[in-house]
Amino acid sequence: MKIGELSKTTGCSIQTIRYYEKEGLLSTPERTEGNYRLYGERALKELEFIKHCRSLDIPLIDVKRLIELKNKPEESCASVNKLIAQQLALVNNRMRELKALKAELQQMASSCTTENTIEACGIIKSLDS
């Protein structure tokens, strides 16, 4: 299939597919005589793997490492476990930060009523301090 069809099938933009190819995340596709890229089932599976990793917010550098490891099935999976543990730690940290953000926003929301003027607005005072 050509890049447009791969894009429609996977939901990835053509620019993203080209970027992944340039970064070495996708195998180099075959070319037609007219120099159009031709992608097969392998590219489709590679792109689905990348999309799944990205949906887990795994950075591209780590996705590339996972692809390299995936292509060496005889190696230990210890480095994969370590990479996922690091990603989980990042997610846990982000969750703590988001909980703190939520608490601050809730406190701000409770500091003001709609009957106040802007001059007396507790939210504006909070943001101004």
Summary of the structure (lengths in Angstrom):
residues: 129
radius of gyration: 23.2
end to end distance: 58.0
largest distance: 71.4
contacts: 297
relative contact order: 0.08
helix: 67%
strand: 3%
